[in-house]
Amino acid sequence: MPKKFHVALSFVSEDRVYVDAVAKALQAEGVDVFTTSSRKSICGERICTRT
């Protein structure tokens, strides 16, 4: 079963440091966060499914 996330953060590479800090703060509060920096590669993978 694919992992589900509460939040997906989309950003330009210049904002990576800021977004990583936001993601860590959200994760500390128990929120499952998806960012492209949290995955080594997402090319060709389905990141969203509709049920």
N, CA, C and O atoms as a Maestro MAE file, in Angstrom:
{
 s_m_m2io_version
 :::
 2.0.0
}

f_m_ct {
 s_m_title
 :::
 protein
 m_atom[204] {
  # First column is atom index #
  i_m_mmod_type
  r_m_x_coord
  r_m_y_coord
  r_m_z_coord
  i_m_residue_number
  s_m_chain_name
  s_m_pdb_residue_name
  s_m_pdb_atom_name
  i_m_atomic_number
  :::
  1 25 0.851 -1.184 0.000 1 A "MET " " N  " 7
  2 3 0.000 0.000 0.000 1 A "MET " " CA " 6
  3 2 0.894 1.244 0.000 1 A "MET " " C  " 6
  4 15 1.834 1.331 0.790 1 A "MET " " O  " 8
  5 25 0.604 2.207 -0.884 2 A "PRO " " N  " 7
  6 3 1.413 3.428 -0.931 2 A "PRO " " CA " 6
  7 2 1.285 4.249 0.351 2 A "PRO " " C  " 6
  8 15 0.245 4.253 1.010 2 A "PRO " " O  " 8
  9 25 2.366 4.940 0.682 3 A "LYS " " N  " 7
  10 3 2.342 5.818 1.853 3 A "LYS " " CA " 6
  11 2 1.475 7.032 1.548 3 A "LYS " " C  " 6
  12 15 1.491 7.553 0.433 3 A "LYS " " O  " 8
  13 25 0.728 7.470 2.532 4 A "LYS " " N  " 7
  14 3 -0.096 8.671 2.386 4 A "LYS " " CA " 6
  15 2 0.527 9.802 3.186 4 A "LYS " " C  " 6
  16 15 1.109 9.582 4.248 4 A "LYS " " O  " 8
  17 25 0.397 10.996 2.670 5 A "PHE " " N  " 7
  18 3 0.941 12.185 3.308 5 A "PHE " " CA " 6
  19 2 -0.187 13.146 3.659 5 A "PHE " " C  " 6
  20 15 -1.210 13.189 2.974 5 A "PHE " " O  " 8
  21 25 0.000 13.914 4.722 6 A "HIS " " N  " 7
  22 3 -0.951 14.964 5.086 6 A "HIS " " CA " 6
  23 2 -0.731 16.216 4.248 6 A "HIS " " C  " 6
  24 15 -1.683 16.915 3.901 6 A "HIS " " O  " 8
  25 25 0.548 16.497 3.920 7 A "VAL " " N  " 7
  26 3 0.920 17.742 3.248 7 A "VAL " " CA " 6
  27 2 1.995 17.460 2.200 7 A "VAL " " C  " 6
  28 15 2.896 16.650 2.419 7 A "VAL " " O  " 8
  29 25 1.886 18.143 1.058 8 A "ALA " " N  " 7
  30 3 2.953 18.123 0.053 8 A "ALA " " CA " 6
  31 2 3.433 19.556 -0.129 8 A "ALA " " C  " 6
  32 15 2.635 20.460 -0.374 8 A "ALA " " O  " 8
  33 25 4.737 19.756 -0.007 9 A "LEU " " N  " 7
  34 3 5.315 21.089 -0.154 9 A "LEU " " CA " 6
  35 2 6.018 21.183 -1.501 9 A "LEU " " C  " 6
  36 15 6.909 20.389 -1.805 9 A "LEU " " O  " 8
  37 25 5.611 22.151 -2.298 10 A "SER " " N  " 7
  38 3 6.206 22.391 -3.599 10 A "SER " " CA " 6
  39 2 6.999 23.692 -3.534 10 A "SER " " C  " 6
  40 15 6.537 24.681 -2.967 10 A "SER " " O  " 8
  41 25 8.204 23.685 -4.122 11 A "PHE " " N  " 7
  42 3 9.066 24.851 -3.973 11 A "PHE " " CA " 6
  43 2 10.127 24.886 -5.068 11 A "PHE " " C  " 6
  44 15 10.399 23.881 -5.723 11 A "PHE " " O  " 8
  45 25 10.714 26.055 -5.249 12 A "VAL " " N  " 7
  46 3 11.864 26.195 -6.145 12 A "VAL " " CA " 6
  47 2 13.127 25.900 -5.343 12 A "VAL " " C  " 6
  48 15 13.140 26.044 -4.121 12 A "VAL " " O  " 8
  49 25 14.174 25.493 -6.026 13 A "SER " " N  " 7
  50 3 15.383 25.042 -5.331 13 A "SER " " CA " 6
  51 2 16.002 26.103 -4.415 13 A "SER " " C  " 6
  52 15 16.630 25.762 -3.413 13 A "SER " " O  " 8
  53 25 15.827 27.384 -4.752 14 A "GLU " " N  " 7
  54 3 16.389 28.443 -3.898 14 A "GLU " " CA " 6
  55 2 15.762 28.451 -2.509 14 A "GLU " " C  " 6
  56 15 16.361 28.958 -1.560 14 A "GLU " " O  " 8
  57 25 14.556 27.888 -2.384 15 A "ASP " " N  " 7
  58 3 13.843 27.884 -1.101 15 A "ASP " " CA " 6
  59 2 14.013 26.582 -0.321 15 A "ASP " " C  " 6
  60 15 13.346 26.386 0.695 15 A "ASP " " O  " 8
  61 25 14.885 25.696 -0.774 16 A "ARG " " N  " 7
  62 3 15.021 24.371 -0.163 16 A "ARG " " CA " 6
  63 2 15.330 24.435 1.337 16 A "ARG " " C  " 6
  64 15 14.730 23.692 2.113 16 A "ARG " " O  " 8
  65 25 16.240 25.297 1.754 17 A "VAL " " N  " 7
  66 3 16.614 25.383 3.180 17 A "VAL " " CA " 6
  67 2 15.396 25.778 4.019 17 A "VAL " " C  " 6
  68 15 15.136 25.180 5.063 17 A "VAL " " O  " 8
  69 25 14.655 26.786 3.556 18 A "TYR " " N  " 7
  70 3 13.465 27.234 4.282 18 A "TYR " " CA " 6
  71 2 12.409 26.135 4.324 18 A "TYR " " C  " 6
  72 15 11.838 25.861 5.380 18 A "TYR " " O  " 8
  73 25 12.150 25.510 3.186 19 A "VAL " " N  " 7
  74 3 11.110 24.476 3.121 19 A "VAL " " CA " 6
  75 2 11.498 23.264 3.963 19 A "VAL " " C  " 6
  76 15 10.640 22.660 4.606 19 A "VAL " " O  " 8
  77 25 12.770 22.905 3.968 20 A "ASP " " N  " 7
  78 3 13.213 21.802 4.822 20 A "ASP " " CA " 6
  79 2 12.959 22.118 6.296 20 A "ASP " " C  " 6
  80 15 12.580 21.230 7.060 20 A "ASP " " O  " 8
  81 25 13.162 23.366 6.700 21 A "ALA " " N  " 7
  82 3 12.894 23.765 8.094 21 A "ALA " " CA " 6
  83 2 11.399 23.689 8.401 21 A "ALA " " C  " 6
  84 15 11.001 23.241 9.477 21 A "ALA " " O  " 8
  85 25 10.579 24.126 7.454 22 A "VAL " " N  " 7
  86 3 9.120 24.041 7.632 22 A "VAL " " CA " 6
  87 2 8.697 22.578 7.735 22 A "VAL " " C  " 6
  88 15 7.901 22.215 8.601 22 A "VAL " " O  " 8
  89 25 9.230 21.745 6.852 23 A "ALA " " N  " 7
  90 3 8.890 20.322 6.873 23 A "ALA " " CA " 6
  91 2 9.272 19.686 8.206 23 A "ALA " " C  " 6
  92 15 8.493 18.917 8.769 23 A "ALA " " O  " 8
  93 25 10.456 19.997 8.713 24 A "LYS " " N  " 7
  94 3 10.888 19.443 10.003 24 A "LYS " " CA " 6
  95 2 9.982 19.893 11.139 24 A "LYS " " C  " 6
  96 15 9.673 19.108 12.035 24 A "LYS " " O  " 8
  97 25 9.553 21.153 11.110 25 A "ALA " " N  " 7
  98 3 8.652 21.662 12.152 25 A "ALA " " CA " 6
  99 2 7.302 20.947 12.084 25 A "ALA " " C  " 6
  100 15 6.736 20.584 13.115 25 A "ALA " " O  " 8
  101 25 6.794 20.747 10.883 26 A "LEU " " N  " 7
  102 3 5.521 20.030 10.725 26 A "LEU " " CA " 6
  103 2 5.658 18.580 11.182 26 A "LEU " " C  " 6
  104 15 4.783 18.060 11.874 26 A "LEU " " O  " 8
  105 25 6.744 17.936 10.801 27 A "GLN " " N  " 7
  106 3 6.960 16.544 11.207 27 A "GLN " " CA " 6
  107 2 7.065 16.421 12.720 27 A "GLN " " C  " 6
  108 15 6.608 15.431 13.291 27 A "GLN " " O  " 8
  109 25 7.655 17.400 13.369 28 A "ALA " " N  " 7
  110 3 7.761 17.389 14.831 28 A "ALA " " CA " 6
  111 2 6.385 17.436 15.493 28 A "ALA " " C  " 6
  112 15 6.218 17.010 16.636 28 A "ALA " " O  " 8
  113 25 5.403 17.960 14.757 29 A "GLU " " N  " 7
  114 3 4.029 18.026 15.261 29 A "GLU " " CA " 6
  115 2 3.194 16.818 14.810 29 A "GLU " " C  " 6
  116 15 1.988 16.765 15.051 29 A "GLU " " O  " 8
  117 25 3.846 15.855 14.155 30 A "GLY " " N  " 7
  118 3 3.156 14.627 13.763 30 A "GLY " " CA " 6
  119 2 2.537 14.651 12.371 30 A "GLY " " C  " 6
  120 15 1.747 13.770 12.031 30 A "GLY " " O  " 8
  121 25 2.885 15.640 11.570 31 A "VAL " " N  " 7
  122 3 2.347 15.756 10.218 31 A "VAL " " CA " 6
  123 2 3.259 14.995 9.259 31 A "VAL " " C  " 6
  124 15 4.474 15.190 9.276 31 A "VAL " " O  " 8
  125 25 2.675 14.120 8.414 32 A "ASP " " N  " 7
  126 3 3.443 13.419 7.388 32 A "ASP " " CA " 6
  127 2 3.598 14.354 6.196 32 A "ASP " " C  " 6
  128 15 2.610 14.749 5.576 32 A "ASP " " O  " 8
  129 25 4.843 14.706 5.876 33 A "VAL " " N  " 7
  130 3 5.145 15.712 4.869 33 A "VAL " " CA " 6
  131 2 5.863 15.070 3.684 33 A "VAL " " C  " 6
  132 15 6.784 14.275 3.864 33 A "VAL " " O  " 8
  133 25 5.432 15.424 2.469 34 A "PHE " " N  " 7
  134 3 6.134 15.023 1.255 34 A "PHE " " CA " 6
  135 2 6.814 16.232 0.648 34 A "PHE " " C  " 6
  136 15 6.173 17.257 0.414 34 A "PHE " " O  " 8
  137 25 8.104 16.121 0.393 35 A "THR " " N  " 7
  138 3 8.835 17.106 -0.403 35 A "THR " " CA " 6
  139 2 9.720 16.323 -1.357 35 A "THR " " C  " 6
  140 15 10.050 15.166 -1.097 35 A "THR " " O  " 8
  141 25 10.102 16.946 -2.452 36 A "THR " " N  " 7
  142 3 10.997 16.245 -3.367 36 A "THR " " CA " 6
  143 2 12.343 15.983 -2.726 36 A "THR " " C  " 6
  144 15 13.031 15.036 -3.107 36 A "THR " " O  " 8
  145 25 12.736 16.797 -1.762 37 A "SER " " N  " 7
  146 3 14.020 16.554 -1.091 37 A "SER " " CA " 6
  147 2 13.932 15.393 -0.108 37 A "SER " " C  " 6
  148 15 14.961 14.885 0.339 37 A "SER " " O  " 8
  149 25 12.713 14.965 0.236 38 A "SER " " N  " 7
  150 3 12.571 13.832 1.142 38 A "SER " " CA " 6
  151 2 12.640 12.506 0.393 38 A "SER " " C  " 6
  152 15 12.667 11.442 1.012 38 A "SER " " O  " 8
  153 25 12.667 12.564 -0.923 39 A "ARG " " N  " 7
  154 3 12.763 11.369 -1.763 39 A "ARG " " CA " 6
  155 2 13.952 11.504 -2.685 39 A "ARG " " C  " 6
  156 15 14.199 12.590 -3.209 39 A "ARG " " O  " 8
  157 25 14.686 10.447 -2.899 40 A "LYS " " N  " 7
  158 3 15.841 10.510 -3.800 40 A "LYS " " CA " 6
  159 2 15.394 10.697 -5.244 40 A "LYS " " C  " 6
  160 15 16.002 11.467 -5.988 40 A "LYS " " O  " 8
  161 25 14.337 9.999 -5.642 41 A "SER " " N  " 7
  162 3 13.863 10.124 -7.017 41 A "SER " " CA " 6
  163 2 12.377 9.831 -7.052 41 A "SER " " C  " 6
  164 15 11.908 8.860 -6.457 41 A "SER " " O  " 8
  165 25 11.648 10.670 -7.748 42 A "ILE " " N  " 7
  166 3 10.224 10.415 -7.922 42 A "ILE " " CA " 6
  167 2 9.868 10.285 -9.391 42 A "ILE " " C  " 6
  168 15 8.698 10.108 -9.731 42 A "ILE " " O  " 8
  169 25 10.861 10.369 -10.266 43 A "CYS " " N  " 7
  170 3 10.596 10.277 -11.696 43 A "CYS " " CA " 6
  171 2 9.901 8.976 -12.028 43 A "CYS " " C  " 6
  172 15 10.377 7.899 -11.672 43 A "CYS " " O  " 8
  173 25 8.788 9.076 -12.703 44 A "GLY " " N  " 7
  174 3 8.050 7.891 -13.122 44 A "GLY " " CA " 6
  175 2 7.197 7.260 -12.050 44 A "GLY " " C  " 6
  176 15 6.458 6.316 -12.331 44 A "GLY " " O  " 8
  177 25 7.276 7.756 -10.821 45 A "GLU " " N  " 7
  178 3 6.464 7.191 -9.747 45 A "GLU " " CA " 6
  179 2 5.159 7.953 -9.615 45 A "GLU " " C  " 6
  180 15 5.114 9.165 -9.829 45 A "GLU " " O  " 8
  181 25 4.115 7.254 -9.268 46 A "ARG " " N  " 7
  182 3 2.838 7.885 -9.024 46 A "ARG " " CA " 6
  183 2 2.846 8.421 -7.599 46 A "ARG " " C  " 6
  184 15 3.010 7.650 -6.653 46 A "ARG " " O  " 8
  185 25 2.669 9.736 -7.427 47 A "ILE " " N  " 7
  186 3 2.703 10.311 -6.080 47 A "ILE " " CA " 6
  187 2 1.309 10.672 -5.589 47 A "ILE " " C  " 6
  188 15 1.134 11.085 -4.442 47 A "ILE " " O  " 8
  189 25 0.327 10.515 -6.452 48 A "CYS " " N  " 7
  190 3 -1.044 10.821 -6.060 48 A "CYS " " CA " 6
  191 2 -1.974 9.805 -6.695 48 A "CYS " " C  " 6
  192 15 -1.866 9.524 -7.888 48 A "CYS " " O  " 8
  193 25 -2.877 9.258 -5.917 49 A "THR " " N  " 7
  194 3 -3.876 8.356 -6.463 49 A "THR " " CA " 6
  195 2 -5.248 8.843 -6.038 49 A "THR " " C  " 6
  196 15 -5.424 9.414 -4.962 49 A "THR " " O  " 8
  197 25 -6.193 8.609 -6.891 50 A "ARG " " N  " 7
  198 3 -7.579 8.963 -6.552 50 A "ARG " " CA " 6
  199 2 -8.329 7.691 -6.217 50 A "ARG " " C  " 6
  200 15 -8.175 6.669 -6.887 50 A "ARG " " O  " 8
  201 25 -9.137 7.761 -5.179 51 A "THR " " N  " 7
  202 3 -9.916 6.581 -4.800 51 A "THR " " CA " 6
  203 2 -11.376 6.836 -4.994 51 A "THR " " C  " 6
  204 15 -12.197 5.958 -4.727 51 A "THR " " O  " 8
  :::
 }
 m_bond[203] {
  # First column is bond index #
  i_m_from
  i_m_to
  i_m_order
  :::
  1 1 2 1
  2 2 3 1
  3 3 4 2
  4 3 5 1
  5 5 6 1
  6 6 7 1
  7 7 8 2
  8 7 9 1
  9 9 10 1
  10 10 11 1
  11 11 12 2
  12 11 13 1
  13 13 14 1
  14 14 15 1
  15 15 16 2
  16 15 17 1
  17 17 18 1
  18 18 19 1
  19 19 20 2
  20 19 21 1
  21 21 22 1
  22 22 23 1
  23 23 24 2
  24 23 25 1
  25 25 26 1
  26 26 27 1
  27 27 28 2
  28 27 29 1
  29 29 30 1
  30 30 31 1
  31 31 32 2
  32 31 33 1
  33 33 34 1
  34 34 35 1
  35 35 36 2
  36 35 37 1
  37 37 38 1
  38 38 39 1
  39 39 40 2
  40 39 41 1
  41 41 42 1
  42 42 43 1
  43 43 44 2
  44 43 45 1
  45 45 46 1
  46 46 47 1
  47 47 48 2
  48 47 49 1
  49 49 50 1
  50 50 51 1
  51 51 52 2
  52 51 53 1
  53 53 54 1
  54 54 55 1
  55 55 56 2
  56 55 57 1
  57 57 58 1
  58 58 59 1
  59 59 60 2
  60 59 61 1
  61 61 62 1
  62 62 63 1
  63 63 64 2
  64 63 65 1
  65 65 66 1
  66 66 67 1
  67 67 68 2
  68 67 69 1
  69 69 70 1
  70 70 71 1
  71 71 72 2
  72 71 73 1
  73 73 74 1
  74 74 75 1
  75 75 76 2
  76 75 77 1
  77 77 78 1
  78 78 79 1
  79 79 80 2
  80 79 81 1
  81 81 82 1
  82 82 83 1
  83 83 84 2
  84 83 85 1
  85 85 86 1
  86 86 87 1
  87 87 88 2
  88 87 89 1
  89 89 90 1
  90 90 91 1
  91 91 92 2
  92 91 93 1
  93 93 94 1
  94 94 95 1
  95 95 96 2
  96 95 97 1
  97 97 98 1
  98 98 99 1
  99 99 100 2
  100 99 101 1
  101 101 102 1
  102 102 103 1
  103 103 104 2
  104 103 105 1
  105 105 106 1
  106 106 107 1
  107 107 108 2
  108 107 109 1
  109 109 110 1
  110 110 111 1
  111 111 112 2
  112 111 113 1
  113 113 114 1
  114 114 115 1
  115 115 116 2
  116 115 117 1
  117 117 118 1
  118 118 119 1
  119 119 120 2
  120 119 121 1
  121 121 122 1
  122 122 123 1
  123 123 124 2
  124 123 125 1
  125 125 126 1
  126 126 127 1
  127 127 128 2
  128 127 129 1
  129 129 130 1
  130 130 131 1
  131 131 132 2
  132 131 133 1
  133 133 134 1
  134 134 135 1
  135 135 136 2
  136 135 137 1
  137 137 138 1
  138 138 139 1
  139 139 140 2
  140 139 141 1
  141 141 142 1
  142 142 143 1
  143 143 144 2
  144 143 145 1
  145 145 146 1
  146 146 147 1
  147 147 148 2
  148 147 149 1
  149 149 150 1
  150 150 151 1
  151 151 152 2
  152 151 153 1
  153 153 154 1
  154 154 155 1
  155 155 156 2
  156 155 157 1
  157 157 158 1
  158 158 159 1
  159 159 160 2
  160 159 161 1
  161 161 162 1
  162 162 163 1
  163 163 164 2
  164 163 165 1
  165 165 166 1
  166 166 167 1
  167 167 168 2
  168 167 169 1
  169 169 170 1
  170 170 171 1
  171 171 172 2
  172 171 173 1
  173 173 174 1
  174 174 175 1
  175 175 176 2
  176 175 177 1
  177 177 178 1
  178 178 179 1
  179 179 180 2
  180 179 181 1
  181 181 182 1
  182 182 183 1
  183 183 184 2
  184 183 185 1
  185 185 186 1
  186 186 187 1
  187 187 188 2
  188 187 189 1
  189 189 190 1
  190 190 191 1
  191 191 192 2
  192 191 193 1
  193 193 194 1
  194 194 195 1
  195 195 196 2
  196 195 197 1
  197 197 198 1
  198 198 199 1
  199 199 200 2
  200 199 201 1
  201 201 202 1
  202 202 203 1
  203 203 204 2
  :::
 }
}
